[in-house]
Amino acid sequence: MWPRAILFEMDEDVALTAEALGTWRKHGVLPLATYMRNYKKGDIVDIKGMGTVQKGMPHKCYHGKTGRVYNVTQHAVGIIVNKEVKGKILAKSITVHIEHIKHSESR
């Protein structure tokens, strides 16, 4: 349920739509399953920046890319990603916190 003060400020249609979608429930702390995943060298992962955690966030050019894990530390993972620069494809190595990656479905 929405707090009463917010409902009075909204139009009725907007309040019903927002409540049905439940978008406001998704803000805040990440689920613990995000931190419980195990990553090993050679795993294929997808990179997706998570806005709720700013530390260790990848650059916007790597958002949506798939890469291979080459290094694993306590809080972060080293990933090799292909990037196109001036018509050439270069293998770039980046370090990203584990909140911003997940195992790829293409593995």
C-alpha positions in Angstrom: 0.0 0.0 0.0 1.1 3.5 -0.7 1.3 5.9 2.3 -1.9 8.0 2.6 0.0 11.3 2.2 1.3 10.3 -1.2 -2.1 8.9 -2.4 -3.8 12.3 -1.7 -1.2 14.0 -3.9 -1.6 11.6 -6.8 -4.4 11.4 -9.4 -6.5 8.3 -8.9 -5.5 6.7 -12.2 -1.8 7.2 -11.5 -2.1 5.8 -7.9 -3.8 2.6 -9.1 -1.3 2.1 -11.9 1.7 2.6 -9.7 0.3 0.4 -7.0 -0.5 -2.4 -9.5 3.1 -2.3 -10.9 4.7 -2.1 -7.4 7.7 -0.2 -8.8 8.4 1.6 -5.5 9.0 -1.8 -3.8 12.1 -2.5 -5.9 14.1 0.4 -4.5 16.8 0.0 -1.9 18.9 -3.0 -0.8 19.8 -5.7 -3.2 18.8 -9.3 -2.5 21.4 -11.5 -0.8 21.4 -13.9 -3.7 23.4 -11.3 -5.6 26.2 -11.6 -3.2 26.0 -15.4 -2.8 26.8 -16.3 -6.4 30.1 -18.0 -7.0 32.3 -16.8 -9.9 35.3 -18.8 -11.2 38.0 -18.1 -13.8 36.6 -18.9 -17.3 32.9 -18.1 -16.4 30.9 -16.1 -19.0 29.1 -13.2 -17.4 26.8 -10.3 -18.5 27.6 -6.8 -17.4 24.7 -4.6 -16.2 25.3 -1.6 -14.1 23.2 -1.5 -10.9 22.4 2.1 -9.9 21.8 1.3 -6.2 25.5 0.5 -5.8 27.9 3.1 -7.3 31.2 1.5 -6.1 32.9 -0.7 -8.8 30.4 0.3 -11.5 31.5 -0.4 -15.1 31.7 2.4 -17.6 28.5 3.0 -19.7 30.2 1.5 -22.8 30.4 -1.9 -21.2 26.7 -2.0 -20.2 25.0 -5.0 -21.8 28.3 -6.6 -22.9 29.3 -10.2 -22.2 32.8 -11.1 -21.1 35.0 -13.9 -19.6 36.2 -13.9 -16.0 40.0 -13.9 -15.6 40.4 -12.8 -12.0 38.3 -13.1 -8.8 38.8 -11.1 -5.6 36.7 -10.7 -2.5 34.4 -8.0 -3.8 35.1 -7.7 -7.5 35.8 -9.7 -10.6 38.2 -9.1 -13.5 36.5 -9.5 -16.9 37.9 -9.5 -20.4 35.5 -7.8 -22.8 35.6 -7.0 -26.5 35.3 -3.3 -27.4 35.3 -1.7 -30.8 37.6 1.3 -31.1 38.1 3.0 -34.4 37.0 0.0 -36.4 39.2 -2.4 -34.5 38.0 -4.9 -31.9 40.2 -4.8 -28.8 40.2 -7.1 -25.8 39.8 -4.9 -22.7 40.2 -6.0 -19.2 38.0 -4.3 -16.6 37.3 -4.8 -12.9 33.7 -4.7 -11.8 32.0 -5.3 -8.4 29.8 -8.4 -8.3 26.6 -6.4 -8.0 27.0 -5.4 -11.6 27.4 -8.8 -13.2 25.4 -12.0 -13.5 26.1 -15.4 -15.1 25.3 -15.3 -18.8 22.5 -17.4 -20.2 24.7 -18.1 -23.3 27.2 -20.2 -21.3 
